[in-house]
Amino acid sequence: MPTDLSIAVAPIEVSKSSVAATASKASVAPYWPQLDGLRTLAFLLVFLHHLGRVADVERAALGSAIAPALPTLDAICAWGWVGVDVFFSLSGFLITHLLIAEKGRFNSISFKQFFARRALRIWPVYYLVLLFACVVVPLMQWQSLNWPLYGEFLAKQGVPLTFFAGNYSLTFATNILLKFTSALAWSVVFLFLPLWSLAVEEQFYLTWPFLLKVLPTAKALYRTIAALAVFSLAARAILWYISRYHYHIAFPVNLYYQTTFSHLEPLMAGAACAVTVYYFPDLLARLKRSAPLLIAALVAVVVPGAIFLPDIVYNSYYNIATFSIVALACLLLLTTTLVSPAFAKFFSNKALSAFGRLTYAMYLVHYFAIAMAEKIWQGNSALASSWHLQHWPTKFVLALGMTYLFAFVSWHLLERHFLKMRKHFSR
């Protein structure tokens, strides 16, 4: 997910006195290397979730040496969807901090330059993937293509996805998506499924900067953040009721999970953290001394939630509160990563940071790579029958390898060239 800051400087140790004195004149946002590592965690959570849970037959085959870790791995796979919320919290944090820093220095926010920077970061790979899935793959089999169905698919999916409204088209036009893509030789449906979250982020980018411009104080920001979080919870409760009792769609959870205004809490969690970091560095310094308590609070939220809350696919009324609890966990994780020396050191690891910088392109194609790895496994009888190669770990290695390869090539041939252009849209 694209949450990096293009005008970041070298890592900065922020002191209480210096930031308090110069907060209103900050010229650039600091670079937190540990947040790149946190992106790696977020991506791996989503990747494991889509990879699927470890089957019982494989638990026995994988041996007793790693047997104690398998229930934990299985729980991570089940709950890996929260990685998207971690991405959302990172977006909320970085975008909010960048814009209030700009407002503090220039007493204004340049929407034109902000949207240009976001477009240069998001659009190139996004539209490349969309072009491949919507045009290239269908036209590769143009002779046998169902053209009326293709036209309906483009109208109900292609057009909304082009304008970043895919969170709604993927919710309300699921049947046409599945019907059309099932007839294609490639499993491109898995390229579409992750795009709802890009739509949510783009809709957030189109609205949040305007609120940041007009809200005059930190207190006003906190109040707005709290109000939007409560509004999101209430909207989710209403949409849950509608999805459960009135409006029956293919995947009812998507009605409130993929709707922007009912999934605001993680974005607001990141925004609240950014306001605290920018306006109250003294509080941040005190939190640094209380890092063990933050870690304990994070564990106290995550572990019971993973154990006792039901899987969201069941569309239980627990889901109304589950997303708020996940947002609270994201807030604690983000804050702890910023203030805890142990977390900062771990997530600042060069390998994790380097991997994290590629996670946007990896996120876009990882589900498709998993589907391709499954095809490779099923289509290779020698591989599938090999006694020493198990399905889940082999699929993990194949899919992650293909995902990383695409992201690596995309970065060097495409993304970094567009990112260099962002210097022309910096104040």
N, C-alpha and C positions, 0 to 999 in steps of 0.2 A: 504494500500500500504506500502511496507516495506521500511521505510526511517529512522529507528532509528539508533543511534550510539552505538555500543556495548562497546566502551571503554570510554563512557562518565563518567564524575565525577560529584560531587555535584554541584548545581547551583553556578555559578560564577558571581560576580559583576565585570565587566571588566572596569578597569580604563584606562584613556588615556595614562598615562606615563608608567605604567607597561607593557601594551600590546605593545606599540610602541618599548619599549626596548627589549622585549623578544619574539617578533612575530616569528622571525626566529628560535627560540629554543623551541617553544611550543611542549610539549610532548603529550598532549591529547587535544581533542576538548572539549569545554565546553558543558554542558548539559543545554538546554533551556526547562524548563518544559512547557512553554506556547505553544511550538510546538506540544506537545502531544495533548493539547486541540484543537489546530488548525486542527489536524488530525480528531478529532471528528466532527468539523464543516464540513470538506471536505467529510467525510463519510455520514453524515446526508443529505448533499445536494444531493449526488448521490442516496442515499436511497429514498429520497422523489421524485426525478425525476423518478425513476423506479417504485415507488409506483403508480404514475399516478396523474393526476390533479383532483381536487375536482369537482364532477359533480354538475350541477345546481340544481338538485333535492335534493342533500344532503345539499347544501348551505341553502336552505329553511328549511330543516328538522333540521339542527343543531341549529337553533334558532337565535334570534336577539342579544343575549349576545356576541357572538363571530363573528357576521356578519361583523363588520368592519375589522377584521383581515383576513377574507377569501380571498379577492383579493390578499393580500400580500402572503399568503400561496400558492395560486394558481400560482403566479408568481415565487415563489421559486421552486415549483415543475417543472414548465416549464424550468427554467434556472438551475436546479440542476446539469446538466451535467458538469457545470464548476467546480464541486468538484474534478473531475479527474485532471483538470489543477492545482488545489490547491495542490493535491498530487504530481503532477509532479514538481511543484516549490519547494516543500519541499524536494523531492529527489535531485533536482539540487543543492539546498542550502547545505544540509547535506553532500552529497557525495563530493562536491567540497571543502567544508570547511575541512572535514576530510583528504582529500588527499593533499591539499596544506599545512595543518599543518604538516602532515607526511613529505612532501618534505622539509618544512622549517627546521625541526629538523634533518633529516637524509640525506638531499640533494638528496633524491631518493624516489621513490614510489615502494613498493613491490606489483607487480601485482598478484603474487601467493597468498599472504596473503589477499589481497583485494577481489579477486574472491572467495577465500575459505569462507571468512566471509559472502559475499553476498549469496553464495550457501547455507550456513547453515541457513540463515534467510529466503530465498525465497523458496527453493526447497521442504522441507518436506511437508508443507501444500499444496503447488501447485500440487505436484505429487500425493498426497493423493486424492485431488479433481479430478484430471485428471483420476486417476485409477478408481475411483468410477463411473465417467461419461462415460468413454470410454470402460471399461471392465466389472465392476461388474454389473451395471444395464442392459446392453445388454445381458450378459450371464445368468441373472436371468430368462430370457424368451427365452433360447436357442432353445427350441423346435419349436417355431414359428418365429425364427429370420430369416430375409432375409440375408443369408450369403454373397452373392455377393455384396449386397448393403452395408453390414457391412464392407467388405474388402475395398470397394471404400471409405467409410467414414474414415476408419483408415488411408488409404493412403493420402487422401486429407485434413483431419483435425487432426487425431491423431498424425501423424508423425510431421507435422509443429508445432503443439502445444507442443509436447515433446521437441522440440528444440527452443522454444520461437520465433517462426515465425508466431504465431497465428493471429497477426494483419493483415497479408496478406491472410492467408487461410480463415479467417472469412470474409474477403472482397470479395475474388474472388471465393470461393467455398461455398457461402451461401446456395445455393439451395440444395446441398448434405447434409449439416448440418440440414436444416429444414426437408428435405424429410426423412432422417433416424431417427431423434429424434422424429418426429411426431408419429412414429409407436411404440414408447416405452411407457411403463406404467407410467414412471416418467418423469416429465418435465425437463430433464437434459439439454435441450437446453439453459436454463437460467444459467447453470453452465459454459457454454462455452462463453457466450456473454461478460462478463467482462474481459476475459483473454487477449484481445488485448492490454490493457494498461500495463499488465505485460510484454508482448513482447516488447513494446516500451521502458520500463525501462531497461530491460535486454540488449537490443541493445545499449542503452545509456551507460550502465555500461561497455560494451565491447569496447567502442570507446573513451569515454571522458577521462578516466585516462591516456591514451597514450598522448593525447593533453596536459593535465596538466603537464605531466612529461617533455615535450620538450619546453613548453612556459616559458621563463625565468623571466618575470616581470609581474607586475599587469597591466601595459599598454598593453602588448601583450595579456594578458587574456581578457581584456576589448574589444580589437579590434577583437579578435576571436569570442567572445560572440556576439558582434554586427554583425559581418559578417555572423555568423550562423543564427541569427535571421532574417536578411534580406534574406538570402538564403531560409529559411523556408517559408517566406512570398511569395517569388517568386515561389517556388516549389508548394505552395498551389494554387497560381493563375493559374499555368499551369495545375495542376491536376483538378482544378475546371472546367476549360474550357474543358478538355478531358471528365470529368464525365458528363458535361452538353450537349455536342454536338457530341461526338464521341464514347465513351466507355460506354455502358449502362449496369449497374449492378443492382442487386436487391435494394441496398441502396447506391445511388451514392455519398452521403456525406461521406461515409466510405472511399472512394478512397483517400481523402486528410485528413480526420479526424483521421484515424487509421494508416496512413503512417508515419513512424518515422521522416523522413527528412522534412515533411511538418507540423509537430506538435512539433517543437523544442522550440518555444518561451517560454512556461512556464518553461521548463528545464533551458533555458538560463537566464530567469528572476531570478530563484533561484541561479544559478551560479554567476550572477552579484552581487547579494546580499551577497553571501559568500565571494567573493573577497573584497568587501567593508568592511565587518565586520573584515576580517583577516588583511588586509593591511592598512586600514584607520580608526582606532578606534576613532581618533579625529573627523572625519566626523560623525561617529555614535553618538558621544556625542552631537554634534551640532544638529543632527536630533532629538535626544531625547528632546531637548528644543523646537523643532518645531513639536512635535507630533500632536497638534491640526490641523496644516496645512496639515499633511499627511492624517489625518482622513477626512478632508474636501475634499482633492484630491481624496481619495478613494470613497467617496460618489458621487463626481462629475463624476467619471467614471462609477460606478456601476448603479446608478439610471437611468440616461438617456439611458444607453445601454440596460437595462432591459425593458425600456418603448418603445424605438423607433426601436431597431434592431429586425428583424424578427426571427422567430424560425428557427434554423439551419436545421430542417428536410426539409424545402422547397428548399434547395440547391440554395439559392439566391447568387448572386455575392457579396452581403454584407458579406457572410461568409468569404471571403478572408481577410477582415479587422476585422471581429468579433473576430477571434481567437487571433489576435494581441492585440486587446483591452482587451480581457480576460487576456492575459499574463501580460499586464500592471497593471490590477487590482490585479493579483496575486502578482506582485512585490510590489505594494503599501500595500497590506494586510500583506505580510510577513515582510516587513520593519516596518510597524506600530506595528505589534505584537512583534517585537524585541525591539523597542525603546519606545513605549507608555506604561507608568506605568499602565494606566487603562486597555489596552488590555492585557498586561502581567499578571495583577492580575486576570482578568476574565478567560483567557485561561489556567492559572496555577491552576485553581480550581482542587482539588484532584479528584473529580468525573469525570470531563472532561478529565483530564490527564490519569486516570486509564482506562476510556473507550477508549481513543485514542490509548493506547498501544495494544488494541485488534483489531484495525480496519483492519489490514491486512487480518486476517482470516474472519472477518465479510464481508469485501469487496468481497472476493471470493465467498461467498455463499448467499449474501443478495438477489440477484435477484431470485435465486432458492427458498429461503424462502418466498418471496413475491408471487411467483407462487403457492407454497404449501398453503399459507394462503388463496389465492383466491379459491383453490380447497376445502379447509375446509369450507369456507363461502358458496360456491355454493352447496356443498354436505350435508349441515346441514340445513334442512328446518326450524327447530325451531329457529336456529340462524338467518337465513336470514329473517324470518318473524317477528322477535321480533321488536316491535315498538321503543324501546329505544336504540337499537343497530344499528348504521349506518355503512354502508359498508366500507367507507374509513377509519374512525378511528379504527374500529375493525380489519381491515386488517393491519393497521399500528402496532397495539399492538401485534397481532399474529406474524407477520413477524419479527418485531424487537426482540421479545422475542426468537424466534427460532434462529435467527442470532446470538444473544448474547450468547445463550446457547452453540451453536457450537463453537464459538470463545473461550469461557471460558474453555470448555473441551479441545479444541485443545491446548490452551496455557499451561494448567497444565499437560496434558498427553504427549504432543509432542513438542511444540515449545520451551519451556523454557529449555528442556534438550539439544536440539541442540544449543541453544544460549549459554549455559554454555561452549560448546566446542570451541566457538570463541576466548576464552582467549589463546588458543594454536596457534592462527594465528594473534597475536598482537605483534608489534615490541616493 
